[in-house]
Amino acid sequence: MRIACLGWGSLIWNPEDFPVTGGWKNDGPVLPIEFARESGRKRITLVIADGVEPVTTLWTLMKVANLQAAKEALASRERINEAHIQHSIGW
């Protein structure tokens, strides 16, 4: 199974150990992305938000075996508690 991840913000320029293959492509879907959330580290972060101008997102293929592994990898990178994956990560 091939799984792609959409990305913006620090996931692109600071992926840490996020398992991707190749680089980020700049022809992803257009989504309404805006600085609209305060992170746990007190930073304002980019998120999908209603009522803002859509922008082109980036995407890359992930080095994971299945969808569950992809969700867990993104949750780990974004420091999302396992109990919140279903509400915080779309697929």
C-alpha positions, 0 to 999 in steps of 0.5 A: 500500500502506498500512503501519501501525507499532506503537509505544511508548516514545520512538518516540511522544514523540520520533519524530525524522524517522520518516515517519508520517501523522497522530497515534498511535492508542491502540487497537493490539493488546495486547502484553507490553511491558516495560523489558527491554533496555539500549540502545546509549546505556545506557538501559533500553528498552521491548521485547516480552518474555515473561512480562509483563503485556500492554498496549495499544500505539499505532499510526499509518500510515507515509508510505512507498511499500512494506514495505522503506522502512518497515523501513528507516525504523524501522531508521534511527530505532532505529539498527539496523544493516541486517544486523540488520533481519531479527532486530530488526524484525517485520512 
